[in-house]
Amino acid sequence: MVGTNLKAETMKLMDQRANTEAEMDVIIQRLCQPGGPGLSGNLVDSEGFPRTDIDIPTVRADRRRLAELRNDHKIMTEKIDQNIQVLHSARLASTPSSVKDSGVQGSAVNIASPSSPDNYIATAATSSMDVDVVVSRPFAVIDEITEASPAAEDGLQLGDLVMKFGNVESGENLLQRLAAEAQTNQGCAVSMKVMRQGAIINLQVTPRMWQGRGLLGCHFRIL
């Protein structure tokens, strides 16, 4: 029962995080529109007077709200990570040899949460068991994926352990480098290596514009 409750809590947090990211995107787009002040641009002109081309109180309110959302996002992500680690540990301790890959894909707003907590935990836990049997160590896991997104259509699955994405394999600032790699290769196929159920799979994923957010429609969680 505890595991079930923890999975339900994690799914709820993922939905809340997706909603938070959507609100953050709206604010960022509003602040960064042509002629806008940006996320940290000056609110005064070259002579030190308040800018007359923008609504300063609204800009300040947007920036304050964005800071709050970023803090909430950080807290939720940390809690999700903690819950997933607990669930992985419990799953490995109870049924380490009977987990099956479901290939489930999620559907929700933004970079959606999976539709079945059991399938998600099973897939991710199995992948985690096999990390040490390969020389190249995975550096991220696909912990959220949107149905009909470029990532889903090109073959990525929830729980895939990422070993290589284009030129990104390891090192510092992985999230920033992954985002830059996708942006740089928009419309072009990117070689990707993942581990799924202990097997190494080579894919070609093409970052591209679609009806959802981002160029891939999935979320990388750094391990």
N, C-alpha and C positions, 0 to 999 in steps of 0.2 A: 504493500500500500504506500509505503514511504517513497519507493522508487517511482510509482505511478504519479504521486503528487508532485515529486520533483520534476518529472518529465513535463507534466502539465504546466508547472510554474515556468520552466524553461521555454516552452512553446509560447506562453503568454509574454514573456520578456522579449522573445524574438519579434513577436508582432508589435510590441511597444517600440522596440528599437527601429523597426522598419518605418513606423509612423513618425518617429522622431527624425529619422534621416530624410523623410519626405518633406517635413516642415522645414528642416535646415536647408534643403535644396531650394525651396520657394524663397526663403529669406536671402540666400546667397545670390540667386538669380536677380532678385529685386535690387540688391545693393550693387551688383556688378553689371547691371544693364548699361548700355552706352550712355555716357554722361553722368553715370552714377558715382557715388563716393567710394565704392569698393568696400572691402572689409575693414580697412584701417586708414583710408585716405583722409586728408585734411578736410575739416568742415569750415575752414576760413580761407579767404582768397589770399593772393600774394601780398596784399596790403594789411592783412590781419583782421579784415572784417568778415562777419558771417556770410557764407555763400548764399546767394539769392536764388541759385538755380536748383536747389534741393530743399526738401522739407527736413530741416535739421532735427526737430523733435522726433519725427518718424524714424530717421536714420539712427538716432541714438537708441530708440526703443528696439529697433530691429537688431542692432549690434548687441544690446543687453540680452535680448531673448536668445540670440544665437549662442552667446556665451553660456547661458543656462542650459540650452539644449545639448551643447557639446559636453558639458559636465555630466548631464543625465546619461548621454550616450556612453561615456566612459564607464560610469558606474554600472549600467546595464550590461555592457560587454564583459566587464570583469565578473559580474555575477553569473552570466551565461557560461563563461569559461569555467568557473568554479563548479557549477552544476554538471556540466558535461564531463569534467574530470571525475566527479563522484559517480556519475552514472556509468562511465566507462569502467571504472574500477569495480563496481558492483557487478557489471555484466561479465567482465573477464573472470571474476572470482566464482561466479555461479555457473555459467555455461560457456567456457572458453572454446569448446570444440564444436558447438552445434549451431553457431551463428551462420545465417545464410544471407547472401546479398540479394536485396529486394529490387535494386535499381530504381527506387522510388524517387519521384521528382515533386517538388512542392509547387504550390500556387497561392499567391497572395499579392498584396501591394508591394511595390519596390522589389527588393531582392528576397523574395518570399521565404517564409518558414516552411519546412516540410509538412506534408499533410498527415503523416503518421509518425508519432514519436517513437514507437517501437521499431519501425523500419529504419529510422534515422540512426538510433542508437546502435542497432545491430550492425549496420553498414560501417559506421565510424569505428565501433569497437573492434570489429574484425580487422579493419585496416590497421588499427593501432597495434594489434598483436603481432603483425608481421613486419613492423618497421625495421627491426634489427636483423632481418635475414638478408637484407640487401646492402650493397656497399654504399650506394648513393642514398643519403637519408632525406626523407621528405621534409619540407620546410613549412608546408601549409596544408590545411584541409579545406575542402569545399563544404562549408557548414550551412549554406543557404543557396538555393537556386530557384529561379523563376521558370515556370512552365512556358514553353514556346520562346524562350530567350535564346540568343546566339549560343550561349554555353550549353544549354540543354539540346538544342538542335544539332550541335556539332559533336555530341557524344559525352559530355561531362555528366557525372552523376553525383548525387549527394553523398558525402563521405569519402570521395576520391581524395587520396593523399597526393599532393602536388610535389613532384621531384624536380620539374623543370618547366619553365614557361618562357619560351623564346630564349633570351640571353640571361634570364634570371634563374639561378640555381641555389644560391646561398649568399650569405654576407649580411651587411647592415642595411637598414632602411628598406626592408623588403616590400612593405605595402606601397611605399612611394615608387619603388622601382617597377613593381607589377603594374601600377596605374600608368606609369610612363611608357612601359612596354606596350600596353594595350593601345594607348593613345597614338604612339608612334606608328603602330602597325594597323591602324584603322583601315578596314577594307582588304587587308592582306592576311593570308593564313599564317598562323604562328604555331611552330612545333611545340607540342606539350607532352610531357611524360608524367603519368600518374600511376599510383599503385592502387589496385582495386582487388580486394579479397586475396592479397598476397601476390597477385600477378601484375607484372609491369605492362602498361598499355601506352602505346604511342598514338597521339591524336594530332589533328590539325584543327585549330580553333581560330575563327576569324572574328576579331572585334569589329562590331559594326553598329550602326544606328538601327533601332527597332522601336516598337511602340512603347517599350518600357524604359527604365532608367539605366544609365551606364551603357557601356559598349559590349558587355558580356552578360549582364543579368545574373551574376552570382556573387557570392561573398567569400573571400579568402580569409581564413583565420590562421594567423602565424602560430606555428607550434613552438 
